[in-house]
């Protein structure tokens, strides 16, 4: 997979190098040339440029990237301006580092809906999530087993919980389901959040927009997601 990370300070550098270790191609972008020089042997490509310069960033393979992560931490204005430029250019998946509720609210009004909180999400954990297609969140129990929250595969939409043999067919465990609900933020913008259903019964129908909380061996989970 291919990722572009804007901002390779402490968090961005950790995320970028972890993604490379996991076998991905990463472009690390920063306005600080000292940072790009320092990391040029640890990240696939490093580029020193002004992230708010539209002409400059258009030279990057933005539309070929599986995700563009804005990991800039020191300037909220730069984050918002860069997010706006990426939306205008047509980047499909943008993940923003956020440091305040207001910043997140402004980004939501621009149509950004994926966020990372460095104080909650370690760079290693975020890299693992990006490596598994469709993974929203994850928690590794040990080297082999983990919990993951994943977007529901289209093949399961309309099925009832009791109709899917997660253990027998996939060798993983369905723990719970999260479902979309609509809420308004302080600016009146409608956003979608997920609420956990809790204990499942076999008659609960799996719907479009649901996410599944699964437990199992990392290899079995990856096989399930790639079917």
N, C-alpha and C positions, 0 to 999 in steps of 0.2 A: 504494500500500500504506500501511497505518497501523501506526505503531510507538509504543510508550511506553518512554521511557528514564528510569529512576529513578537519580538522581545525575548532575548536570550540572556536575561539576567539570571538570578538564582533559580527561580521556579522554571522559567522557560528553558534554560540550559539543561536542567535536570530532566524535564519532560522530553526534550529533543534527543538527548543522548540515550535515554531509556528506550525510546522508540527505535533508534538505530540499533541498539543492542537486541531488540526483538525482531530485527530483520527488515525494517521499513526504510524507505527513502525519505529524508527530511531536509527541507530548506530552512535554515535558521537565518532570520532577518533581524537586524538591529541597526540603530543609528550610530551606535558606538563601535567604531572600527576596532578598538582594542578587544572588545568582546568577541567579534567575529574572527579575529586573528587567533585568539586564545583557543577557540573551539573548532577551528577549521579541520583539525585532524580527528575530531570526535563526532562530527556531524557530517552527513553526506555532502552538503553544500552550505556555505555561509556567505551572506551578502550584507554589506554595509550600505544602507540607504535610508532616506527619509520616508517613513511609512505613510506620511500624509501627501506624498507626491504621486498623483494619479499616474502620470506618464511612467514614472520609475517602477511602480508596483505592477503595472500592466505587462512588464517584461517577464514577470514570474509566471510559472505554469499554474495560475490560479484555478482555471476551470478543469484542469486535469487532476487536481488534488482531491483526495478522498475527504479531507477536512482542512480548514484553515483555522488555526488557533491563535487568538490574540492574547498573548501572555504578558503584555506590557503592564507594569504595575505602578509606575511612578506618575503617570499623567492621564487622568480620567478623560480630559478633552481629546487627547490623541486617540484613545481607545474608541470613543464615540465617532470621531471623524473617520478613522480607518474603517470601522464597521459600516458606516454609511457608504464609503467608497467601494467596499467589497460587495455590498448589496447592489449598488448601481452597476458594477461590472458584471454581476450575475453569478457570483460564487454561491454554490448550492448549500454548503454546510459550513457555518461559521460558529465557532465556539469562543466565547468571550470570558476572560478573567474579570471578575467583578469584586469591588472592594467596599461598595456601599449599596444600600437599598435604592437610593435615588438613581444611581448609575444604572442599576438593573432595570428600573422602571423605564428610564429613557430608552434603553436598548430594546426593551420589549415593544415599545411603540414603533420601533423601526423594523420589527419582525424577527428579531433575534430571540431564539428560545432555548439555546443551550449555553449553560454557564458553568464556570469552574470557580471554586472558592479555595484558594491556596491553603487557607488555614484548616480546611476540612478535607480536601482532596490532595493526597500526596502526589507528586509527579509520577511515581512508580505506579500507583493505583490508576491514575488517569491514562497512562500509557497502556496498561492492561485492558482498560475499557475500549480504547480506540483500536486495539489489535483484534478484538472480537467484534465482528460486524453485527450491529443491532443491539449491542450491550449499552444500557443506560447507566448502570452502576454495578459495582462488584465488591465483594469482600472475600479475600482469600483466607481460608481457615488453616491451611497448611500448604505444602508444596504441591499437593495433588488435588485437594478439594476446595471448592469455593461456592459461595452464593452469588448469583447474578440476577439482575433485573434486565429483561430483554423485551424488545418490541415483539408483539405476537406475530409469528409467521403467518403469512396469508393462508396457508393450507389448513390452519386450525380455526380460522374465523367461522363462526356458526356452529362449531362443535360444542358439545357439552363436556364438562370436566370428566364425567364418568365414561365418555366415549373414547377418550385418549389414554392409551396405556403407556404413560410416561416411563414407568419402571420397566415393564416387560419389553417394550419396543425400543426405548431410547436409553435405558439404564440411568435415568436421572429422576429426581423427585420434584414435582410441582408443589411449592410451599404455599403460595397465595397468588392473588391477582390484583393489580392496580387498575382503576378505571377512571377515565376522564370526567372531570366536572368543570363547569365554567365559574370563574370568579372575576371581579373587577378590581384593578389596582387603584392607587390613590389618584391617578389621572383619569380614571373612568375607562381605561382600556381593558377590554375583555381578554382574559388569558385562560388557558387551559391548565389545570393542575390535576394531579392524580390522587385518589383516595384508595387506601387498601381495603379490599373487601373483608379480609380476615380469614376465619376458618371456612374452608370450601366444602360445598356439598356437591354430589355428583350431578345434580340437575342445573348447576350454574352454567349459563351459556357464555362462551368466549366470544367477545365482540371486537369489531374493528376499533383500533385505538387503545385496546387493553395492553398492559405489559404484564409479563409473567415473572414471578420470582421463583427461581429454580435452584436446586442444590445438586451438586454432583462432581464427578471427575472432570477436570478441565478439558481433556480430550473428548469425552463423551458430549459435553456441552457444546464444544466447537463443532462436532459432527452434526448435532441437532440443529444448530444455527445455519449450517452450510447446505442443508438438504434443499 
